[in-house]
């Protein structure tokens, strides 16, 4: 896709985001995370070349490694299921991992981060839709994972992530996003040792509801790259 088309799509998205912020009286900054996993490398290069200061995201470790080595002037995020043996590709190349859903993964990220002499920012993913095929911990396990995570010095939990059920029933999506927002606020109060500031919630089909319920990050793929 040509740079001109990509810029037009991005500007249309930002205009809609700003309108939603006004509609829902949202004051916080909302970051667009551009999900590039289904895009060809030339399209990704064209988007990165626009100089928009937008983070890009991949969901496969090897793709992240390869694209981050080719496109160096952007911040990369990781969204996919985490395999321990692939962390060697993820940790050196990512500023934020959205999809951390177990204390075992936290421990493995911490170990790899020590090797790379970095403190890795992460989000804890919650399975707010309660669908087996989706990653994420149960909301009731939040305190357990935060208590245990406090012992690892090379990870920094900066927020939460969740994916709502894929449905046309917006009331279901709103309920799930509302649950995540409530948990986010309670954890911010309970765990001041972590700088909990990011709520990654909403994708191309439901980001308007994510914004309504307090998202600070929206993960956008098809709206930008299809």
C-alpha positions in Angstrom: 0.0 0.0 0.0 1.3 3.4 -0.9 2.3 6.0 1.8 -0.3 8.5 0.7 -3.1 5.9 1.2 -1.7 4.9 4.6 -1.5 8.5 5.7 -5.1 9.1 4.7 -6.3 6.0 6.6 -4.3 7.0 9.7 -5.7 10.6 9.6 -9.2 9.3 9.3 -8.7 7.1 12.3 -7.2 9.9 14.4 -10.1 12.1 13.5 -12.6 9.4 14.6 -10.6 8.8 17.8 -10.7 12.5 18.6 -14.4 12.7 18.0 -14.9 9.7 20.3 -12.9 11.4 23.0 -15.2 14.4 22.8 -18.3 12.2 22.8 -17.2 10.3 25.9 -15.4 13.1 27.7 -12.1 11.3 27.5 -9.1 13.4 28.6 -6.2 10.9 28.5 -3.9 10.4 25.6 -4.9 7.4 23.4 -2.0 5.6 21.6 -2.7 3.8 18.3 -0.7 0.6 18.1 -0.4 -0.3 14.4 -0.8 -4.1 14.1 1.3 -5.0 11.0 1.2 -8.8 11.2 -0.9 -9.2 8.0 0.9 -6.5 6.0 3.7 -7.0 3.5 7.0 -5.5 4.4 6.9 -2.7 1.8 3.6 -1.5 3.3 5.1 -1.6 6.8 8.1 0.4 5.5 5.9 3.0 3.9 3.9 3.4 7.1 7.0 3.6 9.3 8.4 6.2 6.8 5.5 8.6 7.5 7.2 9.6 10.7 4.0 9.4 12.8 5.7 8.3 16.0 3.3 5.3 16.1 4.4 1.9 17.6 4.1 -1.1 15.4 3.1 -4.6 16.6 3.7 -8.2 15.6 2.3 -11.4 17.0 4.9 -13.9 15.9 8.4 -13.8 17.4 10.3 -14.4 14.2 8.4 -11.8 12.3 9.1 -9.3 15.0 12.8 -10.1 14.9 13.0 -9.9 11.1 11.0 -6.7 10.8 12.6 -5.0 13.7 16.0 -5.7 12.2 14.8 -4.1 8.9 12.8 -1.2 10.2 14.7 0.4 13.0 13.2 3.9 13.3 10.1 2.8 15.2 9.1 1.3 18.6 7.9 -2.4 18.3 5.4 -4.1 20.5 4.6 -7.9 20.8 1.0 -9.1 20.9 1.0 -12.9 20.4 1.1 -16.0 22.5 4.6 -16.3 24.1 6.8 -19.3 23.7 9.7 -19.4 26.1 12.2 -20.5 23.4 11.2 -17.5 21.3 11.8 -14.9 23.9 15.3 -14.5 22.6 13.7 -12.9 19.5 11.2 -10.8 21.4 13.1 -9.2 24.3 15.9 -7.5 22.3 13.4 -6.0 19.8 10.4 -4.9 21.8 9.6 -1.9 24.0 6.3 -3.5 25.3 4.8 -7.0 25.5 1.0 -6.9 25.7 0.3 -10.6 26.1 1.8 -11.8 29.4 -0.5 -14.3 31.0 1.3 -16.3 33.6 3.9 -16.0 36.4 6.0 -18.6 34.5 6.1 -16.3 31.5 7.0 -13.4 33.7 9.9 -15.4 35.2 11.1 -16.3 31.7 10.9 -12.7 30.5 12.8 -11.6 33.6 15.6 -14.1 32.9 15.9 -13.1 29.2 15.8 -9.4 30.2 18.7 -9.9 32.5 20.7 -11.4 29.6 19.9 -8.4 27.6 20.6 -5.9 30.4 17.2 -4.3 30.2 14.0 -3.8 32.1 11.2 -5.1 30.0 7.9 -3.3 30.1 4.9 -5.7 30.0 1.1 -5.7 30.2 -0.8 -8.5 32.0 -3.4 -10.0 29.7 -6.7 -10.9 31.1 -9.2 -13.3 29.5 -12.2 -11.0 29.9 -14.3 -13.0 27.3 -13.7 -16.3 29.1 -13.1 -18.0 25.8 -10.7 -20.9 25.9 -9.0 -20.1 22.6 -7.9 -16.7 23.9 -4.9 -16.1 26.1 -5.1 -14.3 29.4 -5.5 -15.0 33.1 -8.8 -14.9 35.0 -9.6 -11.6 36.6 -9.8 -13.4 40.0 -6.1 -14.3 39.7 -5.0 -10.7 39.4 -3.7 -10.2 42.9 -1.9 -13.5 42.9 0.1 -12.7 39.8 0.8 -9.2 40.9 2.0 -10.3 44.3 4.4 -12.8 42.7 5.5 -10.5 40.0 6.9 -8.0 42.5 9.9 -10.2 43.1 11.3 -9.9 39.5 13.5 -6.9 39.1 13.9 -6.9 35.3 10.2 -6.6 34.4 8.0 -3.6 34.8 4.2 -4.1 34.7 2.8 -0.9 33.2 -0.8 -1.9 32.6 -3.4 -4.5 31.4 -4.6 -5.9 28.1 -7.8 -7.6 27.1 -9.7 -8.8 24.1 -13.4 -8.8 24.1 -15.6 -11.5 22.6 -15.9 -11.3 18.8 -19.6 -10.5 18.6 -22.0 -7.9 17.1 -23.6 -7.6 20.6 -22.0 -4.4 21.9 -23.5 -4.9 25.3 -21.3 -8.0 25.7 -18.2 -6.1 24.6 -19.0 -3.2 26.9 -19.5 -5.5 29.9 -16.2 -7.1 29.3 -14.3 -3.9 28.8 -16.0 -2.5 31.9 -14.7 -5.4 33.9 -11.2 -4.8 32.8 -11.4 -1.1 33.5 -12.6 -1.8 37.0 -9.8 -4.3 37.6 -7.3 -1.8 36.2 -8.4 0.9 38.6 -8.3 -1.4 41.7 -4.9 -2.7 40.8 -3.5 0.8 40.4 -4.7 1.5 43.9 -3.3 -1.7 45.4 0.0 -1.9 43.6 1.7 1.4 43.7 5.1 -0.2 43.3 4.1 -0.7 39.6 3.4 2.3 37.4 0.1 1.1 36.0 -0.8 3.6 33.4 -1.7 1.7 30.2 -5.0 -0.1 29.3 -4.7 -1.9 25.9 -8.3 -2.5 25.0 -10.0 -2.4 21.6 -9.2 -3.4 18.0 -10.4 -2.3 14.6 -13.9 -3.6 15.2 -14.5 -2.4 18.7 -12.0 0.3 19.5 -14.8 2.8 19.9 -16.0 0.8 22.9 -12.5 0.5 24.2 -12.2 4.3 24.2 -15.6 4.6 25.9 -14.4 2.4 28.8 -11.0 4.0 29.3 -8.5 2.5 26.9 -5.2 4.3 26.6 -4.0 2.0 23.8 -6.0 0.7 20.8 -4.6 -2.1 18.6 -5.5 -1.3 15.0 -4.7 -3.6 12.0 -7.3 -3.9 9.3 -8.5 -0.3 9.4 -5.0 0.9 8.6 -3.6 -1.9 6.3 -6.6 -3.4 4.5 
